Amino acid sequence: MPAISIKGLTMPESPIRKLVPFAEGAKAKGREVYHLNIGQPDIETPPAAFDAIKNSSLKVLEYSHSAGFPSYRLGLVDYYAKVGIDITEDDLIVTTGGSEAILFALNSIADPDDEIIIPEPFYANYNGFGISAGVSVVPVTSRLVDEFALPPIADFESLITDRTKAIMICNPGNPTGYLYTREELEQLKELALKHDLYLIADEVYREFAYDDAEHISILSLDGLEEHAIVIDSVSKRYSMCGARIGAIVSRNKQVMATAMKFAQARLSPPTLAQIASEAALTTGPEYFTNVREEYVKRRDILVDGLNSIEGVYCPKPKGAFYAVASLPVDSAERFAQWLLSTFEKDGHTVMIAPAEGFYATPGMGLNQVRLAYVLNQDALKASVEIIREALREYPGSLLHE
């Protein structure tokens, strides 16, 4: 039999999706599963996005420009101006989701066996993108007891080698919901400048900052113009995960010219989805005000509820719609499987994502889970009570000791 590639063999399974067979088994038994495992919001997509597709006069579904529709790119320039970021249409390329933007960035700045430093826990697919690009992900650990604040800069600096090409962050963070402060971003800026590194920021959750906290883009930091690369997406902003439209944004002309070659190789981003995404730019500020208010209510139900359970600790996030909690269990993965395969409360159970898969350091996050507060308030209240009762009954619960 022909061999499988080393890349293929080392590509990790998604910690978010690998429990799907257990969830399917629970549903086959007639149980309703509350999905706290995946960041698929139930917030309605702006109607303008669907109307634009329905009202399209296209006769042929053609390729677009490899960098995306010129009109959409100009629309994005206006969008960024409204959030205080001054760029031109030449500073961005429309991509097939934020995922492709990350791949374009890594392939443009790094060679095989080069390194990027990322605070962990991080979005699990960063590992997969690194493997696809032949780039080594080097973790620097943030701690739950510190609410996942930026690790000390000395920890970053100790990991820099002659193979280090970039530091990458997600802000606000997936899976932690942590929102970096201006001081923390300035520290990263100074480190990137000192060692001549790129600073890549995944800012797809930019609109979701809570408790009067402010999201600060790395594109707004003076002096970082040649070093800053931003990853963006419509998936969460407009609840358009299935559109698969994102963008890579940088004022570094060489980076963008290189990324453009990768964009040309994949021809173009999806035409219909660009039509929908361009129309979504007309969405008024009240949409985000209402969505933020709803997410704050959901966050408080979930996080306050979890913290009311004996042995559970969950920092309260200031952004995105995720939280990481530590549970009094022997293994978060075994507990997650047990919830789906064995446990039910009034015909319901929950699906959670073990946090171990969001770390690159072996042995980290073994008793932690990531939860997405993307369900309605009643479902979240019910989910908290399911977890409360499950922890009392789970054979591996440390509450029994």
C-alpha positions in Angstrom: 0.0 0.0 0.0 1.4 3.5 -0.9 2.5 5.5 2.1 0.7 8.4 3.7 2.6 11.7 4.1 4.3 12.6 7.3 2.2 15.8 7.2 -0.9 13.8 7.0 0.1 11.5 9.8 1.0 14.3 12.1 -2.1 16.5 11.3 -4.0 16.6 14.6 -7.7 15.7 14.9 -10.0 18.6 15.8 -10.6 18.6 19.5 -13.9 20.3 18.7 -15.2 17.7 16.3 -13.6 14.4 17.3 -16.4 13.7 19.8 -19.0 13.9 17.1 -19.5 10.1 16.9 -20.4 10.2 20.6 -22.9 13.0 20.1 -24.4 11.1 17.2 -24.8 8.1 19.5 -26.5 10.2 22.1 -28.9 11.6 19.5 -29.6 8.1 18.3 -30.7 7.2 21.8 -33.2 10.1 21.6 -31.3 12.6 23.7 -31.1 16.2 22.9 -27.6 17.5 22.9 -26.7 21.1 23.8 -23.7 21.9 21.7 -21.3 24.0 23.7 -18.4 22.6 21.8 -18.3 24.7 18.7 -18.4 28.4 17.9 -21.5 28.3 15.6 -23.7 31.2 16.7 -27.4 31.0 16.5 -27.5 34.8 15.9 -29.3 35.6 12.7 -27.2 36.6 9.7 -28.0 40.2 8.6 -30.9 40.0 6.0 -28.9 42.2 3.6 -26.5 39.3 2.9 -29.3 36.9 1.8 -31.1 39.7 -0.1 -28.0 40.4 -2.1 -27.7 36.8 -3.3 -31.5 36.6 -4.0 -31.4 39.8 -6.0 -28.2 39.1 -7.9 -28.5 39.7 -11.7 -25.6 37.4 -12.5 -26.0 35.2 -15.6 -22.7 33.4 -15.2 -21.0 32.5 -11.9 -17.6 33.8 -12.9 -14.2 33.9 -11.1 -13.6 37.1 -9.2 -10.3 39.0 -9.1 -7.8 36.9 -7.1 -7.7 39.6 -4.5 -11.5 39.7 -4.3 -14.0 42.0 -5.8 -12.6 45.6 -6.1 -15.9 46.9 -4.8 -15.8 44.6 -1.7 -12.2 45.5 -1.0 -13.1 49.2 -1.1 -16.0 48.5 1.2 -13.6 46.8 3.6 -11.4 49.9 3.5 -14.4 51.9 4.7 -15.2 49.3 7.4 -11.6 49.5 8.8 -11.7 53.3 8.7 -14.8 53.2 10.9 -12.9 51.1 13.5 -9.9 53.5 13.4 -7.7 51.6 10.9 -6.3 53.5 7.9 -5.5 51.1 5.0 -5.9 51.0 1.2 -7.5 48.3 -1.0 -3.9 47.2 -1.8 -3.3 46.4 1.8 -5.8 43.5 1.8 -6.6 40.3 0.0 -10.0 38.6 0.3 -9.5 34.9 1.2 -11.6 31.8 1.5 -12.2 32.2 5.2 -9.8 33.3 7.9 -8.2 29.9 7.6 -6.8 30.6 4.1 -5.6 34.0 5.3 -3.5 32.3 8.0 -2.1 29.8 5.5 -1.2 32.7 3.1 0.5 34.5 6.0 2.5 31.5 7.1 3.5 30.6 3.6 4.5 34.2 2.8 6.8 34.8 5.8 8.2 31.4 6.8 10.1 28.5 5.3 9.9 24.8 6.3 11.1 24.3 9.9 10.8 28.0 10.7 9.0 28.8 13.9 6.1 30.9 15.1 5.5 31.6 18.8 1.9 31.4 20.0 0.4 31.8 23.5 -1.4 28.7 24.5 -4.2 27.6 24.8 -4.8 28.7 21.2 -7.3 27.9 18.4 -6.6 24.3 17.7 -6.4 24.6 14.0 -3.3 26.8 14.3 -1.4 23.5 14.8 -2.9 22.1 11.5 -2.1 25.3 9.6 1.5 25.1 10.9 1.8 21.5 9.7 0.3 22.4 6.3 2.9 25.2 5.9 5.8 23.2 7.3 6.1 25.7 10.2 6.8 24.7 13.8 4.4 26.1 16.4 6.3 27.0 19.6 3.9 27.5 22.5 4.3 29.9 25.4 1.9 29.1 28.2 -0.7 31.4 29.6 -2.3 30.3 32.8 -5.9 29.9 33.9 -5.1 31.3 37.3 -4.0 34.5 35.6 -7.2 34.5 33.5 -5.0 33.8 30.4 -3.3 37.2 30.4 -0.3 37.6 28.2 2.6 35.5 29.5 5.7 37.5 30.6 7.6 38.9 27.7 10.7 37.2 29.1 8.9 33.9 28.4 8.5 34.9 24.7 12.1 36.1 24.4 13.5 32.9 25.9 11.9 31.0 23.0 13.2 33.2 20.1 15.8 31.5 17.9 17.3 32.2 14.5 14.3 30.2 13.1 11.7 32.4 14.7 9.7 34.4 12.1 6.6 35.6 14.0 4.6 35.8 17.1 0.9 35.1 16.6 -2.0 36.0 18.9 -5.8 35.7 18.7 -7.5 38.9 20.1 -10.0 38.5 21.5 -9.0 34.9 22.1 -10.4 31.6 21.0 -10.6 29.5 23.2 -10.1 31.8 26.2 -12.1 34.9 25.4 -9.2 37.0 26.7 -8.9 40.5 25.4 -5.4 41.9 25.3 -4.7 45.3 26.8 -2.9 48.1 25.0 0.0 47.7 27.4 0.3 44.0 26.5 0.1 44.7 22.7 2.8 47.4 23.1 5.0 44.9 24.8 4.6 42.5 21.9 5.2 45.4 19.5 8.5 46.2 21.1 9.6 42.6 21.1 8.7 42.2 17.4 10.7 45.3 16.5 13.7 44.3 18.7 14.0 40.9 17.0 12.7 41.9 13.6 9.7 39.6 13.7 6.2 39.7 12.3 3.3 40.1 14.7 0.3 38.2 13.4 -3.1 38.9 15.0 -6.2 36.9 14.4 -8.8 39.6 15.0 -12.0 37.9 13.8 -13.8 38.5 17.1 -13.0 42.3 17.0 -16.7 43.4 17.4 -17.2 41.3 20.6 -15.6 43.2 23.4 -17.5 43.5 26.7 -17.7 45.4 30.0 -16.6 48.7 28.3 -13.3 47.1 27.3 -11.8 48.3 24.0 -10.5 46.1 21.2 -7.1 47.4 20.0 -5.9 46.3 16.6 -2.2 45.8 16.0 -2.8 47.8 12.8 -3.3 50.8 15.0 0.1 50.5 16.7 2.6 53.1 15.5 5.9 51.8 14.2 4.6 48.3 13.4 3.6 49.0 9.9 6.1 46.6 8.2 5.6 43.9 10.9 1.8 43.7 11.4 -0.3 41.1 9.7 -4.0 40.8 10.5 -6.3 37.9 9.9 -10.0 38.7 9.5 -13.3 37.0 8.7 -17.0 37.6 8.3 -17.8 34.2 9.9 -18.4 35.4 13.5 -18.8 39.1 12.9 -22.0 38.7 10.8 -22.8 35.1 11.9 -21.8 33.9 8.4 -19.6 30.9 9.2 -20.7 29.1 6.0 -19.8 32.0 3.7 -16.0 31.2 4.0 -14.9 34.7 3.4 -12.0 36.3 5.2 -9.1 38.6 4.6 -5.3 39.0 5.1 -4.4 42.6 5.9 -0.9 44.2 6.0 0.7 47.4 5.0 3.9 45.5 4.2 3.9 45.6 0.4 6.3 42.6 0.1 4.1 40.4 2.3 1.0 41.3 0.3 2.8 40.8 -3.1 3.9 37.4 -1.9 0.4 36.5 -0.5 -1.0 37.5 -3.9 0.9 34.8 -5.6 -0.7 32.2 -3.3 -4.1 33.9 -4.0 -3.5 33.6 -7.7 -2.7 29.9 -7.4 -6.1 29.2 -5.8 -7.7 31.4 -8.5 -10.3 33.4 -6.5 -12.5 33.5 -3.4 -16.1 32.4 -3.7 -18.2 34.8 -5.8 -21.6 34.4 -4.2 -20.2 34.6 -0.7 -18.4 37.8 -1.6 -21.7 39.3 -2.8 -23.2 38.4 0.5 -20.2 39.7 2.5 -20.2 43.0 0.7 -23.8 43.5 1.4 -23.3 42.6 5.0 -21.0 45.7 5.3 -24.2 47.8 5.2 -25.2 46.4 8.6 -25.8 49.2 11.1 -24.1 49.6 14.4 -27.3 48.6 16.3 -26.8 45.1 15.1 -23.6 44.8 17.0 -24.9 46.6 20.0 -27.7 44.1 20.2 -25.5 41.1 19.6 -23.0 42.3 22.2 -25.7 42.7 24.8 -27.0 39.2 24.1 -23.6 37.7 24.4 -22.9 39.4 27.7 -26.2 37.9 29.1 -25.2 34.5 27.8 -21.7 34.8 29.1 -22.9 35.7 32.6 -25.4 32.8 32.6 -22.7 30.3 31.7 -19.7 31.6 33.6 -21.5 32.6 36.8 -23.4 29.3 36.7 -20.2 27.3 36.3 -18.5 29.2 39.1 -21.5 28.3 41.4 -20.6 24.6 40.9 -18.4 23.1 43.6 -14.8 22.6 42.3 -15.3 24.5 39.0 -13.3 27.7 38.1 -14.0 29.7 35.0 -12.5 33.2 34.4 -15.0 35.7 33.0 -13.9 36.6 29.4 -14.0 40.1 28.1 -14.3 39.1 24.4 -15.4 36.6 21.8 -17.9 34.0 23.0 -15.8 31.3 24.5 -14.7 30.4 28.0 -12.2 27.9 29.4 -13.1 26.2 32.7 -11.3 23.8 35.0 -13.4 21.0 36.3 -12.9 18.6 39.2 -12.5 15.5 37.0 -9.7 13.0 36.4 -9.8 13.7 32.6 -11.9 16.3 30.8 -11.8 14.1 27.6 -13.2 11.1 29.5 -15.8 13.3 31.2 -16.8 14.8 27.8 -17.2 11.3 26.3 -19.2 10.1 29.4 -21.6 13.0 29.1 -22.5 11.9 25.6 -22.3 8.1 26.0 -23.8 7.6 29.5 -25.3 10.7 31.1 -28.6 12.4 30.6 -30.8 14.8 32.6 -34.5 14.8 31.5 -33.4 13.5 28.1 -30.7 16.1 27.6 -27.0 16.2 27.8 -24.2 18.6 26.7 -21.2 18.4 24.3 -18.1 20.2 25.4 -14.6 20.5 24.0 -11.7 19.1 26.1 -9.1 21.9 26.3 -6.1 19.6 26.0 -6.4 19.9 22.2 -6.0 23.7 22.4 -2.5 23.3 24.0 0.7 22.3 22.2 2.5 21.5 25.4 1.9 17.8 26.4 0.0 17.4 29.6 -1.6 20.8 29.7 -5.3 21.4 30.0 -6.1 17.8 31.0 -8.9 18.9 33.4 -10.0 22.0 31.4 -12.8 22.4 28.8 -13.7 25.1 26.3 -17.3 26.1 26.2 -19.0 28.3 23.6 -21.9 30.5 24.8 -23.5 30.6 21.4 -26.9 29.0 22.5 -30.0 30.8 23.7 -30.2 31.7 27.4 -32.6 28.9 28.4 -30.3 26.3 26.8 -27.3 27.7 28.6 -29.2 27.7 31.9 -30.1 24.0 31.3 -26.5 23.2 30.3 -25.2 24.6 33.6 -27.5 22.4 35.6 -26.6 19.3 33.4 -22.9 19.9 34.2 -23.7 20.5 37.9 -25.5 17.2 38.2 -23.1 15.3 35.9 -20.1 16.2 38.1 -21.9 14.7 41.1 -22.5 11.4 39.2 -19.3 11.1 37.1 -17.2 8.2 38.4 -14.0 10.1 37.8 -15.2 13.2 39.7 -12.7 14.5 42.2 -15.7 15.7 44.3 -15.9 12.0 45.5 -12.5 12.0 47.1 
